[in-house]
Amino acid sequence: MIRYALICDSGHEFESWFANSAAYDKQAKRGLIDCPMCGSGKVEKAIMAPRLARKDKSAPVMAPAEEAAPPVQAPAEAPTPVAMISPQEREFRAKLKELRDHLTANADNVGKKFPEVARKMHYGEIEHRSIYGEASPQDAKELHEEGVEFHPLPVLPEERN
């Protein structure tokens, strides 16, 4: 899944999740992306600095553009952007949660040993079973290059958001 910051021709900024960048391109080309605030179909990607994961988890690493920008203080009276999701999006979110819950309930959590265990299963060193755990971006890249089939678990914001 990939999250894009989007902006409509009226200047409304919002975010949306897509299966991958090709899914965004396909939906945008077909005019299927609308602004949740005004309904405008003229939506494009906004400039967005990526966040990079760190192993030490002490502090997130930010892209240089984000570090260089001085912090902007929002006025105390500024309205907070909000959005209502459609019934289809609510159903999609519920299915993602159901999938994640099913996977975690029916698979073994191997934690940080995920790359090692996945490789052993892939190469037939141990019996194949459903597992989940943690992998660094580098580990995930290497597993992919080796042809090990795996998928990221869906991550959803807190249920009350």
VENRA-V210639 format. One record per helix or strand of 2 or more residues. SS is the DSSP state (a for helix, b for strand). FROM is the first residue (numbers start at 0). TO is the last residue. If there is no record, write none. Layout:
((SS/FROM/TO) (SS/FROM/TO))
This chain:
((b/1/7) (b/12/17) (a/20/28) (b/42/44) (b/50/51) (b/60/61) (a/63/67) (a/86/104) (b/107/110) (a/113/121) (b/130/132) (a/136/145))
